[in-house]
Structure formats: structure tokens, C-alpha cells
Amino acid sequence: MRYYIKFFVVFCFTNSNIDKFEALLNEYFRCDKPHIIGLAAVNYSADQLHLSPNYFGDVVKKETCKSPFKYISLKVMDIAKERVLDTSRSISEVARELGFKYLIILPGHSKSTGYMPVEYRSLS
């Protein structure tokens, strides 16, 4: 454990690495990966950044005070909020674009915003 803590302190993420994680998520949702792979996952992100999932989780938690899963979930909700406002696409199309395969509404959207996706869309 002492070795891990020492290694963790020496090689911990910097802001530029958090920026790399953010850029990785942005790129993930810009292309067709959600259709192919599904929702962005911690293992995928750790692999792309050449870190073990456990170490990646520890580092993201230390730097952002959020678990990687929570960080990714919040990112998905931010993107969903933007895309739901585009009335040329249905809510289920937006959900599929984000990697939700069989859902009609975006899970957690009402918890995050206080509104169902259709209500959120009509507010703007």
C-alpha cells in the first residue's frame, strides 16, 4: 500500500491529463462509437489513456472529486441536454446517438434537470 501511495503521488494526473480525458469523451461522442460500443465506460477510457481501470478511477476521483462513472454520466447528461434541444431529432434518436440502445427516454434526465426530456425541450 505504501508503494501504491508513493507511485500515486508521483504519477498522478495533472490538469492536462484531465483535459485528455475530457477530449477523449468529446471525441467519443462526436463519432459513431456510441452506436458501435455503447455508452462510454470507465474501462474504455482507462484503456485509451493507457492506465489500469483501478488506477484511472483513483486518479479521476482524486482530481475531480467524482468517480469516473459519475464524471462520464454527467458528461453524457450535458451532451444530452444540448442534443435534446435540436428539434430535428426525436428523443429516442438522441438516446441512441448517446449509446442507449433500447430506451425511449434518456435515463436520469429528469433527475438531472428536473424535467423529462420532452418538457426540457419545450422550455427553450
C-alpha positions as CSV (number, residue, x, y, z in Angstrom):
1,M,0.0,0.0,0.0
2,R,2.8,2.4,0.8
3,Y,4.3,1.7,-2.7
4,Y,1.0,2.4,-4.3
5,I,0.5,5.7,-2.5
6,K,4.1,6.8,-3.4
7,F,3.6,5.8,-7.0
8,F,0.1,7.5,-7.0
9,V,1.6,10.8,-5.7
10,V,4.4,10.8,-8.2
11,F,2.4,9.8,-11.3
12,C,-0.9,11.4,-10.5
13,F,-2.9,13.1,-13.3
14,T,-2.3,16.7,-14.0
15,N,-4.9,19.1,-15.4
16,S,-3.6,18.3,-18.9
17,N,-4.4,14.7,-18.3
18,I,-7.9,15.5,-17.1
19,D,-8.1,17.6,-20.3
20,K,-7.1,14.5,-22.2
21,F,-9.9,12.5,-20.5
22,E,-12.3,15.3,-21.4
23,A,-11.1,15.4,-25.0
24,L,-11.4,11.6,-25.2
25,L,-15.0,11.8,-24.1
26,N,-15.8,14.6,-26.5
27,E,-14.3,12.6,-29.4
28,Y,-16.1,9.5,-28.3
29,F,-19.5,11.2,-28.6
30,R,-18.6,13.1,-31.9
31,C,-18.1,9.9,-33.8
32,D,-20.1,6.6,-34.1
33,K,-18.5,4.9,-31.1
34,P,-21.7,5.1,-29.0
35,H,-23.5,3.2,-31.8
36,I,-20.8,0.5,-32.0
37,I,-19.5,0.2,-28.4
38,G,-22.4,1.6,-26.4
39,L,-22.2,4.0,-23.5
40,A,-18.7,5.3,-22.7
41,A,-17.2,3.2,-19.9
42,V,-14.5,3.5,-17.4
43,N,-12.6,0.5,-18.8
44,Y,-12.7,2.1,-22.3
45,S,-11.4,5.4,-21.0
46,A,-8.7,3.8,-18.9
47,D,-7.5,1.7,-21.8
48,Q,-7.4,4.7,-24.2
49,L,-5.3,6.6,-21.6
50,H,-3.1,3.5,-21.1
51,L,-3.9,3.2,-17.4
52,S,-5.4,0.3,-15.4
53,P,-9.1,0.9,-14.6
54,N,-8.4,0.9,-10.8
55,Y,-5.6,3.4,-11.1
56,F,-7.6,5.5,-13.5
57,G,-10.5,5.5,-11.1
58,D,-8.4,6.6,-8.2
59,V,-6.8,9.4,-10.2
60,V,-10.0,10.8,-11.6
61,K,-11.6,10.6,-8.1
62,K,-8.6,12.5,-6.6
63,E,-8.6,15.2,-9.3
64,T,-12.3,15.8,-9.8
65,C,-13.8,14.5,-6.5
66,K,-16.1,12.3,-8.7
67,S,-15.9,8.7,-9.6
68,P,-15.1,8.1,-13.3
69,F,-18.6,6.6,-13.7
70,K,-20.2,9.8,-12.3
71,Y,-17.9,12.0,-14.4
72,I,-18.9,10.2,-17.5
73,S,-22.6,10.2,-16.5
74,L,-22.5,14.0,-16.0
75,K,-20.8,14.4,-19.4
76,V,-23.5,12.3,-21.1
77,M,-26.2,14.4,-19.5
78,D,-24.5,17.6,-20.6
79,I,-24.4,16.3,-24.2
80,A,-28.0,15.0,-23.9
81,K,-29.2,18.5,-22.8
82,E,-27.6,20.1,-25.8
83,R,-28.9,17.5,-28.3
84,V,-32.4,17.3,-26.9
85,L,-32.9,21.0,-27.8
86,D,-32.4,20.1,-31.5
87,T,-36.0,19.5,-32.6
88,S,-35.0,17.9,-35.9
89,R,-34.2,14.7,-33.9
90,S,-36.6,12.7,-31.7
91,I,-35.7,12.0,-28.1
92,S,-35.2,8.3,-28.9
93,E,-32.8,9.3,-31.7
94,V,-30.8,11.4,-29.2
95,A,-30.8,8.4,-26.7
96,R,-29.5,6.1,-29.4
97,E,-26.8,8.6,-30.5
98,L,-25.5,8.6,-27.0
99,G,-25.3,4.8,-26.8
100,F,-28.6,3.9,-25.1
101,K,-29.8,1.0,-27.2
102,Y,-33.3,0.3,-26.1
103,L,-34.5,3.3,-24.2
104,I,-37.2,5.7,-25.3
105,I,-36.2,8.4,-22.9
106,L,-32.9,9.4,-21.5
107,P,-32.4,7.8,-18.1
108,G,-31.6,10.2,-15.3
109,H,-32.5,13.2,-17.4
110,S,-35.4,14.2,-15.2
111,K,-33.3,13.7,-12.1
112,S,-30.5,15.8,-13.6
113,T,-32.7,18.7,-14.9
114,G,-35.9,18.3,-13.0
115,Y,-37.8,17.8,-16.3
116,M,-38.5,14.9,-18.7
117,P,-36.6,15.3,-22.0
118,V,-39.8,16.5,-23.8
119,E,-40.5,19.0,-21.1
120,Y,-36.9,20.2,-21.2
121,R,-37.1,20.6,-24.9
122,S,-40.3,22.7,-24.7
123,L,-38.8,25.1,-22.1
124,S,-36.3,26.5,-24.6
